[in-house]
Amino acid sequence: MITDKEEADTIEKVSEWKDTLQTVGLKMKTGLTVNFRNKKALRDNAEEKEVSLFYSQHIKDGKVIFPVGKDNEYILTEQKGLLQENTNYLFVKRFTAKEEKRRLQCGIYLAKKYPKYKALVHRTR
């Protein structure tokens, strides 16, 4: 929902773009896990076999920032159903804190910024 002229101008500019997320190499996907179902596998620090676990708190100013020093930013899992390829993504935070102006925020995850990760896990809520 458009709430002011600036947002309307942004939508007008975006509608002129010819590329889609797919043509620029970005993928959109729902997170594959919720942390409360994997409590025993959660870790605060990266170790040898831990995988980065992304939350909405990692979305900052249109980018994905990792790590941010919060608890449970890593998960010890080899479950193929949870692991996502380390490739480019657009992370979307659908509902934000009440004090935030926007209800939808996005962050671009660029795999080249995190070359040491072979896979990642994106938390769904």
KADA-V615498 format. One record per backbone hydrogen bond with DSSP energy under -1.0 kcal/mol. CO is the residue of the C=O (numbers start at 1). NH is the residue of the N-H. If there is no record, write none. Layout:
[[CO,NH] [CO,NH]]
This chain:
[[4,8] [5,9] [6,10] [7,11] [8,12] [9,13] [10,14] [11,15] [13,16] [14,17] [20,24] [21,26] [22,25] [27,90] [33,124] [34,37] [35,38] [38,41] [39,42] [41,76] [43,74] [51,75] [52,121] [54,123] [55,58] [56,59] [58,65] [60,63] [62,108] [63,60] [73,53] [74,43] [75,51] [79,82] [79,83] [84,120] [85,87] [89,109] [91,107] [93,105] [97,100] [105,93] [107,91] [108,64] [109,89] [110,113] [111,114] [114,117] [118,86] [120,84] [121,54] [122,32] [122,33]]
